[in-house]
Amino acid sequence: MKKKILWFCLGAACFTLSQPLFRLPLLRQLQESTDFLLAYTLNPLLIGILIAFSAGLFEEGFRFIFKQFLLKPSECILAQPVIFGLGHGLAEAVLILAPALTQAPLSQLGLAFLERLLAVILHVNLTVIVWNGFQKKRKLLYLLAAIAIHGSVNSLIPLFASHAKGIMLIEGALFALDVLLLGYAWRSKKYYIKEGW
């Protein structure tokens, strides 16, 4: 039980380090530069997509670092990436939803809670993908796959931001991807140590 609590806490720490402590301060500094403002003015969609991909780069990169240096040996039970991913995704959910809870009644936050639920499921699946690289001794390939998937999902935001049904399109795509990745994660059991949760 102690190990599982540790995995969850490490997942939460992974998000906290990758986003609030590293990526977001760097983005704020970047947005203060004249060159960035000019580039964004000239190519808002391209810059928006690059910013979206930076989330995947930081979060998946930190996931990889945590597994490489803090969660040894590489071989583990499937519960490890699942619990780590839950810690990561729920930490993000708290950061995003906490301000909204103080500004709007719960009855108006249904879509926000649904979006966070889908995001948590995505984080669990992405963690499984990164961990699969360790189980199959193909770390870099699976890391790049996780970055590509994460970045592509985030890129839907700038792509559909101006669309009348943008939110529904983004959430629909996220739901479909979650279903596919859940199937993939389920089939990934064969790569892990056969042990109870």
Secondary structure, DSSP 8 states (H G I E B T S, - for coil): -HHHHHHHHHHHHHHHIIIIIIIHHHHHHHHTSHHHHHHHHH-HHHHHHHHHHHHHHHHHHHHHHHHHHHS-SS---THHHHHHHHHHHHHHHHHHHHHHHHHS-GGG-HHHHHHHHHHHHHHHHHHHHHHHHHHTT-HHHHHHHHHHHHHHHHHHHHHHTTSTTHHHHHHHHHHHHHHHHHHHHHHGGGGS-----
